[in-house]
Amino acid sequence: MNRDGMDQHLTNDSPMNGAPPPAVVAQDPPASPMPPRQTARGGKAMDLTQGPIAKTLLLFALPTLASNVLQTLSGSINSIWVGYYLGESALAATANANIVMFLMVALFFGFGIASTVLIGQSMGRKDHNAALRATGTVTGLALIFSVIIAGVGWFESDSILRLLATPPEAMEYAHDYLRITFMAIPASMVLVTLTMASRGAGDAVTPLRFMILSVVLDIILNPLLIQGMGPFPKMGIAGSAMATAVASLISLIGFLIWAYTRGHVLRLPKSKLHYLIPSGPALRFIVIRGIPMGAQMLVISGAGLVMVGLVNREGLDMSAAYAVVLQLWNYVQMPALAIGAAVSAMAAQNIGAGRWDRVGKVTISGAATNVVMTGVLITLMLIFDRTLLSMFLTADGEAMNLARHIMLLATWTFLPFGITMVVLSTLRSNGAVIAPLVILAVTMFPIRLGLYYGLYPLMGSDAIWWSFPLSSIFSLTMAILAYRHGGWRRKGAIINSLEK
């Protein structure tokens, strides 16, 4: 399961004239002095309200992009270990378990995104106390939420797997894998929460350090615990889950030690440990804004499941081709996700600092950067499509021809998709979460499915692939309209929601 984030867009709008004053982030006691803001090179928080916008955005986004790539590679390599040592039934078991885990944490992931908005705006207005309060609140919430999920999952894992109609031959594997994975949730979820908070404060390098540690440990421990090599016990499929659990726990401990010994800007001093008890306006904002953000992940994953069902109707070769193309598309969408996260943090800090003159420029720079990075990836992928696909498919098979056709028709979807992610990230940076949810829900279901059913009599299976770019263009149009004419810029957007 992707632990990062989890959390998957150009406007011609110029910097806003007559911009409102900065939104206040939280009503805490008088703000404590903000510690010195250092550069990302030292692993400290970057001041995202100063300096050249394009350069700052790129430097901030690259560590997040590297983390996403590492996480995806780790999942791929671990799947290879499981498939090689334990076979297809074990591999199917991990897939079923990972679906469960994704659905379990999707809602909380929205809480994490909401907290980065609070932290980012607090950092922008130099209110260190409010940033610490938001960090403590979301961390305490993550711990409570994850412990509850772990307990329910441990006792109800079989019921959950039966509800998913897990194949009988994979049931035993899935049971062992899922129970241990549930036990790993507290460490994993707290680690993800802290990395998201760190990025909201302007530090994307520290999360990268501990993502590297986690991925390396996970990859090394997987075969050792699956097979019982050397002093390690032979645990089979449970060993793969245990490897991930141990890697997450060690990385979390390392993150905390680093934060306190290196003076991380968001470390909670002893006098403020009570901030870990979720309460007050910060909790209300994180929950109210976090639920729609988590719902966006559920909308996207639900739409993905629907598309898999439509593809499966076209036969085994088409299903195999689509599965392989999805593997490659995971990498194509990474710039959009990393840049979107960077834009959200950067825009939030500038809103908090009252630098509305920079917010529009951040959005445009993010969109332009995404077009360049994603465009290069798409071009390379289409040029070398046969080489890339041959890693998964036989060169002269029908699935190879279908996969190349799918890529040619639909891969350019990620250009409008990436720009949309940037625009929606800007909206979220001031607490606007309903418009992005509505845009994604309408795009993923009535628009995309309407295009499919409307075009299928004319195009056959090609209607599936044309529905991707056409629906993405629709979502981009709606996002730009929401950006230009929506109320997301309103004065005091954050504090107004906290006071309700």
MARPA-264196 format. One record per residue (C-alpha): chain; x, y, z. Coordinates in Angstrom, 2 decimals, m for minus. Layout:
BEGIN
(atom A; (X; Y; Z))
...
END
This chain:
BEGIN
(atom A; (0.00; 0.00; 0.00))
(atom A; (1.25; 3.45; m0.83))
(atom A; (1.97; 5.17; 2.45))
(atom A; (2.51; 8.56; 1.05))
(atom A; (1.16; 10.13; m0.31))
(atom A; (m1.19; 8.84; m0.64))
(atom A; (m2.60; 11.59; m1.54))
(atom A; (m4.12; 12.11; m7.93))
(atom A; (m4.11; 21.98; m14.07))
(atom A; (m3.00; 26.15; m16.35))
(atom A; (m4.95; 29.17; m15.85))
(atom A; (m4.65; 32.45; m17.70))
(atom A; (m5.60; 34.32; m14.55))
(atom A; (m3.14; 37.04; m13.64))
(atom A; (m2.23; 37.82; m10.01))
(atom A; (m5.39; 39.02; m8.35))
(atom A; (m5.93; 42.77; m8.06))
(atom A; (m7.39; 44.10; m4.86))
(atom A; (m6.62; 40.83; m3.08))
(atom A; (m8.10; 40.32; 0.36))
(atom A; (m5.91; 40.39; 3.45))
(atom A; (m4.45; 37.10; 4.64))
(atom A; (m6.70; 34.52; 6.24))
(atom A; (m6.05; 33.98; 9.94))
(atom A; (m5.26; 30.38; 10.68))
(atom A; (m6.07; 29.71; 14.30))
(atom A; (m7.06; 31.58; 17.45))
(atom A; (m4.31; 30.55; 19.78))
(atom A; (m2.55; 32.51; 22.49))
(atom A; (m0.16; 35.16; 21.18))
(atom A; (2.00; 33.63; 18.50))
(atom A; (5.33; 32.29; 19.61))
(atom A; (8.34; 33.48; 17.68))
(atom A; (8.95; 31.58; 14.48))
(atom A; (12.25; 29.70; 14.51))
(atom A; (14.71; 30.64; 11.78))
(atom A; (13.57; 29.39; 8.38))
(atom A; (16.38; 27.59; 6.63))
(atom A; (16.65; 26.12; 3.18))
(atom A; (15.69; 22.61; 2.19))
(atom A; (19.38; 21.79; 1.82))
(atom A; (19.68; 21.59; 5.59))
(atom A; (16.46; 19.66; 5.95))
(atom A; (14.74; 22.63; 7.55))
(atom A; (11.60; 24.45; 6.47))
(atom A; (11.85; 26.53; 3.32))
(atom A; (10.28; 29.96; 3.36))
(atom A; (7.92; 29.56; 0.41))
(atom A; (6.86; 33.21; 0.53))
(atom A; (10.21; 34.54; m0.71))
(atom A; (12.49; 34.09; m3.68))
(atom A; (11.90; 33.18; m7.32))
(atom A; (8.62; 31.28; m7.58))
(atom A; (9.44; 28.74; m10.30))
(atom A; (12.80; 27.77; m8.79))
(atom A; (11.42; 27.52; m5.24))
(atom A; (8.47; 25.44; m6.43))
(atom A; (10.69; 23.04; m8.33))
(atom A; (13.15; 22.60; m5.45))
(atom A; (10.25; 21.93; m3.11))
(atom A; (8.45; 19.50; m5.45))
(atom A; (11.44; 17.35; m6.43))
(atom A; (11.87; 15.62; m3.03))
(atom A; (8.16; 14.77; m3.00))
(atom A; (8.43; 13.41; m6.54))
(atom A; (11.42; 11.30; m5.51))
(atom A; (9.46; 9.95; m2.53))
(atom A; (6.56; 8.95; m4.78))
(atom A; (8.88; 7.18; m7.22))
(atom A; (10.61; 5.30; m4.41))
(atom A; (7.30; 4.24; m2.88))
(atom A; (6.01; 2.90; m6.19))
(atom A; (9.26; 1.07; m6.90))
(atom A; (9.16; m0.45; m3.43))
(atom A; (5.65; m1.80; m4.01))
(atom A; (6.65; m3.23; m7.38))
(atom A; (9.77; m4.93; m6.00))
(atom A; (7.92; m6.36; m3.02))
(atom A; (5.30; m7.79; m5.37))
(atom A; (8.11; m9.46; m7.29))
(atom A; (9.43; m11.02; m4.07))
(atom A; (5.99; m12.33; m3.10))
(atom A; (5.22; m13.67; m6.57))
(atom A; (8.66; m15.28; m6.96))
(atom A; (8.76; m17.04; m3.60))
(atom A; (5.07; m17.72; m2.89))
(atom A; (3.23; m17.74; m6.23))
(atom A; (0.17; m16.13; m7.77))
(atom A; (m2.23; m16.92; m4.93))
(atom A; (m0.05; m14.99; m2.48))
(atom A; (0.23; m12.13; m4.94))
(atom A; (m3.56; m12.01; m5.29))
(atom A; (m3.82; m12.01; m1.50))
(atom A; (m1.63; m8.92; m1.17))
(atom A; (m3.69; m7.15; m3.83))
(atom A; (m6.94; m7.85; m1.94))
(atom A; (m5.42; m6.77; 1.36))
(atom A; (m4.04; m3.56; m0.13))
(atom A; (m7.48; m2.61; m1.45))
(atom A; (m8.83; m2.94; 2.08))
(atom A; (m6.03; m0.84; 3.52))
(atom A; (m6.46; 1.88; 0.93))
(atom A; (m10.16; 2.22; 1.69))
(atom A; (m9.43; 2.28; 5.42))
(atom A; (m6.92; 5.12; 5.29))
(atom A; (m8.42; 7.18; 2.44))
(atom A; (m10.63; 9.20; 4.77))
(atom A; (m7.80; 9.98; 7.16))
(atom A; (m5.57; 11.02; 4.30))
(atom A; (m8.00; 13.91; 3.81))
(atom A; (m7.44; 14.95; 7.42))
(atom A; (m3.71; 15.06; 6.71))
(atom A; (m4.20; 17.31; 3.69))
(atom A; (m6.44; 19.63; 5.70))
(atom A; (m3.79; 19.92; 8.40))
(atom A; (m1.17; 20.99; 5.86))
(atom A; (m3.41; 23.93; 4.96))
(atom A; (m3.49; 25.05; 8.60))
(atom A; (0.24; 24.50; 9.02))
(atom A; (1.11; 26.24; 5.77))
(atom A; (m0.96; 29.34; 6.52))
(atom A; (0.39; 29.42; 10.08))
(atom A; (3.95; 29.32; 8.81))
(atom A; (3.16; 32.05; 6.29))
(atom A; (1.91; 34.43; 8.97))
(atom A; (4.76; 33.49; 11.36))
(atom A; (2.41; 31.95; 13.93))
(atom A; (4.53; 29.09; 15.23))
(atom A; (2.13; 28.22; 18.03))
(atom A; (m0.75; 27.67; 15.60))
(atom A; (1.46; 25.45; 13.42))
(atom A; (2.40; 23.35; 16.45))
(atom A; (m1.24; 23.11; 17.53))
(atom A; (m2.30; 21.87; 14.08))
(atom A; (0.58; 19.38; 14.02))
(atom A; (m0.26; 18.03; 17.47))
(atom A; (m3.97; 17.80; 16.67))
(atom A; (m3.58; 15.83; 13.46))
(atom A; (m0.89; 13.57; 14.97))
(atom A; (m3.07; 12.73; 17.96))
(atom A; (m6.01; 12.16; 15.64))
(atom A; (m3.88; 9.84; 13.50))
(atom A; (m2.86; 7.80; 16.52))
(atom A; (m6.43; 7.41; 17.81))
(atom A; (m7.85; 6.68; 14.37))
(atom A; (m5.15; 4.13; 13.50))
(atom A; (m5.40; 2.24; 16.80))
(atom A; (m9.16; 1.84; 16.28))
(atom A; (m8.64; 0.63; 12.70))
(atom A; (m5.94; m1.80; 13.83))
(atom A; (m8.20; m3.31; 16.49))
(atom A; (m11.19; m3.67; 14.19))
(atom A; (m9.03; m5.07; 11.41))
(atom A; (m7.36; m7.67; 13.62))
(atom A; (m10.69; m9.19; 14.68))
(atom A; (m12.68; m8.65; 11.48))
(atom A; (m10.09; m9.37; 8.78))
(atom A; (m11.81; m12.56; 7.62))
(atom A; (m15.20; m10.86; 7.40))
(atom A; (m13.70; m8.04; 5.35))
(atom A; (m12.01; m10.46; 2.96))
(atom A; (m15.21; m12.46; 2.49))
(atom A; (m17.06; m9.23; 1.74))
(atom A; (m14.53; m8.62; m1.06))
(atom A; (m15.15; m12.13; m2.41))
(atom A; (m11.47; m12.99; m2.02))
(atom A; (m10.72; m16.20; m3.97))
(atom A; (m10.65; m19.25; m1.65))
(atom A; (m7.12; m20.22; m2.71))
(atom A; (m5.88; m16.77; m1.61))
(atom A; (m7.91; m16.57; 1.60))
(atom A; (m5.33; m18.03; 3.99))
(atom A; (m2.56; m15.89; 2.57))
(atom A; (m4.73; m12.78; 2.69))
(atom A; (m5.75; m13.47; 6.30))
(atom A; (m2.14; m13.65; 7.51))
(atom A; (m1.01; m10.69; 5.44))
(atom A; (m3.93; m8.43; 6.34))
(atom A; (m3.81; m8.97; 10.11))
(atom A; (m0.15; m7.99; 10.35))
(atom A; (m0.72; m5.07; 7.99))
(atom A; (m3.48; m3.82; 10.26))
(atom A; (m1.11; m3.99; 13.23))
(atom A; (1.38; m1.85; 11.30))
(atom A; (m1.14; 0.91; 10.66))
(atom A; (m0.41; 3.10; 13.75))
(atom A; (3.29; 3.53; 12.98))
(atom A; (2.66; 3.87; 9.25))
(atom A; (m0.16; 6.39; 9.60))
(atom A; (1.66; 8.56; 12.14))
(atom A; (4.73; 8.57; 9.88))
(atom A; (2.65; 9.65; 6.88))
(atom A; (0.96; 12.34; 8.99))
(atom A; (4.29; 13.76; 10.13))
(atom A; (5.70; 13.79; 6.61))
(atom A; (2.64; 15.66; 5.32))
(atom A; (2.89; 18.15; 8.19))
(atom A; (6.57; 18.64; 7.45))
(atom A; (5.83; 19.44; 3.81))
(atom A; (3.14; 21.90; 4.89))
(atom A; (5.82; 23.69; 6.91))
(atom A; (8.08; 23.87; 3.87))
(atom A; (10.36; 20.89; 4.56))
(atom A; (10.16; 18.19; 1.88))
(atom A; (13.73; 16.91; 2.37))
(atom A; (13.30; 15.30; 5.80))
(atom A; (10.35; 13.16; 4.60))
(atom A; (12.48; 12.05; 1.64))
(atom A; (15.31; 10.94; 3.94))
(atom A; (13.04; 8.66; 5.91))
(atom A; (11.18; 7.44; 2.83))
(atom A; (14.55; 6.25; 1.53))
(atom A; (15.22; 4.50; 4.86))
(atom A; (11.77; 2.88; 4.87))
(atom A; (11.97; 1.70; 1.26))
(atom A; (15.48; 0.25; 1.62))
(atom A; (14.53; m1.62; 4.81))
(atom A; (11.30; m2.89; 3.25))
(atom A; (13.02; m4.22; 0.13))
(atom A; (15.81; m5.91; 2.11))
(atom A; (13.60; m7.41; 4.82))
(atom A; (10.96; m8.83; 2.46))
(atom A; (12.95; m11.84; 1.13))
(atom A; (14.68; m12.35; 4.48))
(atom A; (11.40; m12.71; 6.37))
(atom A; (9.50; m14.52; 3.62))
(atom A; (12.15; m17.23; 3.25))
(atom A; (13.73; m17.15; 6.72))
(atom A; (17.24; m16.41; 5.56))
(atom A; (20.07; m16.33; 8.10))
(atom A; (18.87; m15.50; 11.63))
(atom A; (15.44; m14.39; 10.42))
(atom A; (12.38; m16.62; 10.94))
(atom A; (10.56; m18.04; 7.91))
(atom A; (7.18; m16.31; 7.94))
(atom A; (5.90; m16.71; 4.38))
(atom A; (3.35; m14.12; 3.31))
(atom A; (3.26; m12.75; 6.86))
(atom A; (6.94; m11.93; 6.46))
(atom A; (6.18; m9.50; 3.65))
(atom A; (3.69; m7.63; 5.84))
(atom A; (6.10; m7.76; 8.80))
(atom A; (8.88; m6.28; 6.66))
(atom A; (6.71; m3.28; 5.85))
(atom A; (5.65; m2.95; 9.50))
(atom A; (9.23; m3.01; 10.81))
(atom A; (10.41; m0.57; 8.13))
(atom A; (7.63; 1.88; 9.03))
(atom A; (8.32; 1.64; 12.77))
(atom A; (12.07; 2.15; 12.40))
(atom A; (11.51; 5.06; 10.03))
(atom A; (9.03; 6.68; 12.44))
(atom A; (11.47; 6.38; 15.34))
(atom A; (14.25; 7.76; 13.15))
(atom A; (12.05; 10.67; 12.05))
(atom A; (11.27; 11.61; 15.66))
(atom A; (14.91; 11.37; 16.77))
(atom A; (15.97; 13.49; 13.80))
(atom A; (13.24; 16.07; 14.47))
(atom A; (14.26; 16.58; 18.09))
(atom A; (18.03; 16.39; 17.70))
(atom A; (18.10; 18.65; 14.62))
(atom A; (15.52; 21.12; 15.92))
(atom A; (12.77; 20.57; 13.36))
(atom A; (10.41; 23.52; 13.20))
(atom A; (7.36; 21.36; 14.06))
(atom A; (8.78; 19.40; 17.01))
(atom A; (6.52; 19.69; 20.05))
(atom A; (8.33; 20.90; 23.19))
(atom A; (7.43; 19.27; 26.49))
(atom A; (5.25; 22.22; 27.44))
(atom A; (3.06; 21.67; 24.35))
(atom A; (2.66; 17.90; 24.35))
(atom A; (m0.96; 18.43; 25.38))
(atom A; (m1.54; 19.57; 21.79))
(atom A; (m1.58; 15.84; 20.94))
(atom A; (m5.06; 15.67; 22.49))
(atom A; (m7.33; 16.60; 19.55))
(atom A; (m9.63; 19.47; 20.46))
(atom A; (m10.73; 22.96; 19.60))
(atom A; (m11.01; 24.88; 16.34))
(atom A; (m8.07; 23.12; 14.69))
(atom A; (m9.74; 19.73; 15.16))
(atom A; (m13.03; 21.05; 13.83))
(atom A; (m11.36; 22.47; 10.74))
(atom A; (m9.35; 19.29; 10.06))
(atom A; (m12.41; 17.06; 10.33))
(atom A; (m14.85; 19.30; 8.41))
(atom A; (m12.39; 20.00; 5.61))
(atom A; (m10.75; 16.59; 5.73))
(atom A; (m13.87; 14.54; 5.06))
(atom A; (m14.47; 16.02; 1.57))
(atom A; (m10.76; 15.64; 0.79))
(atom A; (m10.83; 11.99; 1.79))
(atom A; (m14.01; 11.55; m0.23))
(atom A; (m12.09; 12.73; m3.29))
(atom A; (m9.77; 9.72; m2.94))
(atom A; (m12.76; 7.41; m2.65))
(atom A; (m14.30; 8.95; m5.79))
(atom A; (m11.09; 8.41; m7.76))
(atom A; (m10.61; 4.84; m6.54))
(atom A; (m14.28; 4.03; m7.17))
(atom A; (m14.04; 5.35; m10.70))
(atom A; (m10.94; 3.24; m11.21))
(atom A; (m12.81; 0.10; m10.16))
(atom A; (m15.65; 0.95; m12.57))
(atom A; (m13.21; 1.36; m15.45))
(atom A; (m11.58; m1.98; m14.65))
(atom A; (m15.02; m3.59; m14.88))
(atom A; (m15.67; m2.00; m18.28))
(atom A; (m12.28; m3.11; m19.57))
(atom A; (m12.80; m6.66; m18.32))
(atom A; (m15.84; m6.92; m20.58))
(atom A; (m13.52; m6.61; m23.58))
(atom A; (m11.71; m9.87; m22.86))
(atom A; (m8.55; m11.22; m21.27))
(atom A; (m6.08; m9.62; m23.70))
(atom A; (m7.60; m6.17; m23.17))
(atom A; (m7.56; m6.65; m19.39))
(atom A; (m3.90; m7.66; m19.44))
(atom A; (m3.01; m4.73; m21.71))
(atom A; (m4.81; m2.24; m19.47))
(atom A; (m3.19; m3.64; m16.31))
(atom A; (0.27; m3.10; m17.80))
(atom A; (m0.55; 0.39; m19.09))
(atom A; (m1.77; 1.33; m15.60))
(atom A; (1.64; 0.35; m14.23))
(atom A; (3.30; 2.82; m16.60))
(atom A; (0.69; 5.52; m16.01))
(atom A; (1.53; 5.43; m12.31))
(atom A; (4.83; 7.05; m13.22))
(atom A; (3.36; 9.53; m15.72))
(atom A; (1.03; 11.02; m13.10))
(atom A; (3.75; 11.44; m10.45))
(atom A; (4.84; 14.95; m11.51))
(atom A; (1.23; 16.15; m11.30))
(atom A; (0.80; 14.76; m7.79))
(atom A; (4.14; 16.09; m6.52))
(atom A; (3.70; 19.53; m8.07))
(atom A; (0.10; 19.71; m6.84))
(atom A; (1.26; 19.03; m3.27))
(atom A; (3.99; 21.66; m3.61))
(atom A; (1.56; 24.24; m5.00))
(atom A; (m0.86; 23.63; m2.13))
(atom A; (1.82; 24.18; 0.53))
(atom A; (3.36; 27.14; m1.27))
(atom A; (0.01; 28.86; m1.92))
(atom A; (m1.07; 28.29; 1.71))
(atom A; (2.07; 29.94; 3.06))
(atom A; (1.67; 32.92; 0.74))
(atom A; (m2.00; 33.31; 1.66))
(atom A; (m1.03; 33.22; 5.32))
(atom A; (1.62; 35.87; 4.69))
(atom A; (m0.81; 38.04; 2.74))
(atom A; (1.24; 37.61; m0.44))
(atom A; (m1.74; 37.27; m2.76))
(atom A; (0.37; 38.77; m5.52))
(atom A; (2.34; 35.49; m5.52))
(atom A; (m0.57; 33.02; m5.31))
(atom A; (m1.63; 33.37; m8.95))
(atom A; (1.99; 33.16; m10.04))
(atom A; (2.46; 29.98; m8.01))
(atom A; (m0.50; 28.42; m9.82))
(atom A; (0.77; 29.40; m13.26))
(atom A; (4.31; 28.25; m12.47))
(atom A; (3.01; 24.94; m11.15))
(atom A; (0.92; 24.37; m14.27))
(atom A; (3.78; 25.27; m16.60))
(atom A; (6.23; 23.05; m14.70))
(atom A; (3.77; 20.18; m14.84))
(atom A; (3.24; 20.58; m18.60))
(atom A; (6.99; 20.40; m19.22))
(atom A; (7.71; 17.45; m16.91))
(atom A; (4.64; 15.43; m17.83))
(atom A; (5.00; 16.27; m21.51))
(atom A; (8.56; 14.93; m21.55))
(atom A; (7.46; 11.72; m19.82))
(atom A; (4.56; 11.19; m22.22))
(atom A; (6.79; 11.78; m25.25))
(atom A; (9.44; 9.34; m24.04))
(atom A; (6.83; 6.75; m23.12))
(atom A; (5.21; 6.88; m26.55))
(atom A; (8.55; 6.76; m28.36))
(atom A; (9.76; 3.77; m26.37))
(atom A; (6.37; 2.15; m25.80))
(atom A; (7.29; m1.24; m27.24))
(atom A; (10.47; m1.44; m25.15))
(atom A; (8.65; m0.52; m21.95))
(atom A; (5.71; m2.81; m22.56))
(atom A; (7.96; m5.74; m23.43))
(atom A; (9.04; m5.85; m19.78))
(atom A; (5.55; m7.16; m19.04))
(atom A; (4.14; m8.56; m22.30))
(atom A; (5.34; m10.83; m25.10))
(atom A; (6.49; m8.82; m28.11))
(atom A; (4.24; m10.52; m30.68))
(atom A; (1.11; m11.00; m28.56))
(atom A; (m2.27; m9.36; m29.06))
(atom A; (m2.03; m7.73; m25.63))
(atom A; (1.08; m5.86; m26.79))
(atom A; (m0.78; m4.35; m29.76))
(atom A; (m3.72; m3.39; m27.55))
(atom A; (m1.49; m1.82; m24.93))
(atom A; (0.30; 0.33; m27.53))
(atom A; (m3.08; 1.43; m28.88))
(atom A; (m4.33; 2.36; m25.42))
(atom A; (m1.21; 4.40; m24.70))
(atom A; (m1.44; 6.25; m28.01))
(atom A; (m5.07; 7.27; m27.45))
(atom A; (m5.13; 8.03; m23.74))
(atom A; (m1.69; 8.80; m22.27))
(atom A; (m1.92; 12.48; m23.17))
(atom A; (m4.82; 12.62; m20.67))
(atom A; (m2.23; 13.45; m18.03))
(atom A; (m1.50; 16.90; m19.48))
(atom A; (m4.94; 18.37; m18.64))
(atom A; (m5.09; 16.14; m15.56))
(atom A; (m1.88; 17.65; m14.20))
(atom A; (m3.01; 21.22; m14.76))
(atom A; (m6.31; 20.43; m13.05))
(atom A; (m4.45; 19.05; m10.02))
(atom A; (m2.49; 22.30; m9.74))
(atom A; (m5.59; 24.49; m9.91))
(atom A; (m7.53; 22.38; m7.41))
(atom A; (m4.52; 22.37; m5.07))
(atom A; (m4.60; 26.17; m5.08))
(atom A; (m8.29; 26.11; m4.14))
(atom A; (m7.58; 23.73; m1.27))
(atom A; (m4.80; 25.99; 0.01))
(atom A; (m7.45; 28.36; 1.39))
(atom A; (m9.80; 25.66; 2.62))
(atom A; (m12.03; 25.30; m0.46))
(atom A; (m12.78; 21.57; m0.65))
(atom A; (m16.34; 21.20; m1.93))
(atom A; (m15.67; 22.49; m5.45))
(atom A; (m12.78; 20.03; m6.07))
(atom A; (m14.93; 17.15; m4.77))
(atom A; (m17.87; 18.09; m7.03))
(atom A; (m15.62; 18.55; m10.06))
(atom A; (m13.96; 15.17; m9.60))
(atom A; (m17.23; 13.35; m8.86))
(atom A; (m19.00; 14.80; m11.90))
(atom A; (m15.99; 14.14; m14.13))
(atom A; (m15.35; 10.59; m13.00))
(atom A; (m18.92; 9.33; m13.15))
(atom A; (m21.64; 11.09; m15.21))
(atom A; (m19.19; 12.68; m17.68))
(atom A; (m16.77; 9.81; m18.20))
(atom A; (m19.43; 7.10; m18.12))
(atom A; (m21.72; 9.22; m20.32))
(atom A; (m18.95; 9.55; m22.89))
(atom A; (m18.33; 5.81; m22.76))
(atom A; (m21.95; 4.80; m23.29))
(atom A; (m22.54; 7.54; m25.86))
(atom A; (m19.47; 6.71; m27.96))
(atom A; (m19.45; 2.92; m27.60))
(atom A; (m21.94; 2.25; m30.45))
(atom A; (m19.67; 4.26; m32.77))
(atom A; (m16.21; 3.29; m31.54))
(atom A; (m16.49; 0.06; m29.61))
(atom A; (m13.76; m0.36; m26.99))
(atom A; (m12.04; 2.85; m28.14))
(atom A; (m14.85; 4.68; m26.35))
(atom A; (m13.14; 3.72; m23.07))
(atom A; (m9.86; 5.33; m24.05))
(atom A; (m11.38; 8.48; m25.54))
(atom A; (m13.42; 8.98; m22.38))
(atom A; (m10.19; 9.58; m20.43))
(atom A; (m8.86; 12.70; m22.24))
(atom A; (m12.31; 14.13; m23.02))
(atom A; (m13.41; 13.93; m19.38))
(atom A; (m10.06; 15.40; m18.29))
(atom A; (m10.63; 18.41; m20.53))
(atom A; (m14.03; 18.86; m18.89))
(atom A; (m12.50; 18.74; m15.39))
(atom A; (m9.85; 21.27; m16.40))
(atom A; (m12.53; 23.63; m17.70))
(atom A; (m14.54; 23.33; m14.49))
(atom A; (m11.40; 23.83; m12.36))
(atom A; (m10.45; 27.01; m14.21))
(atom A; (m14.01; 28.37; m13.81))
(atom A; (m13.91; 27.60; m10.08))
(atom A; (m10.52; 29.27; m9.81))
(atom A; (m11.54; 32.42; m11.66))
(atom A; (m15.08; 32.86; m10.35))
(atom A; (m15.34; 30.79; m7.15))
(atom A; (m15.29; 32.16; m3.61))
(atom A; (m12.10; 30.42; m2.55))
(atom A; (m10.26; 33.78; m2.21))
(atom A; (m12.75; 35.16; 0.29))
(atom A; (m11.35; 37.04; 3.25))
(atom A; (m10.77; 34.94; 6.33))
(atom A; (m11.73; 31.66; 4.64))
(atom A; (m9.92; 29.60; 7.25))
(atom A; (m10.89; 31.50; 10.37))
(atom A; (m14.53; 31.76; 9.27))
(atom A; (m14.74; 27.98; 8.99))
(atom A; (m13.04; 27.58; 12.38))
(atom A; (m15.52; 29.88; 14.08))
(atom A; (m18.65; 28.14; 12.77))
END
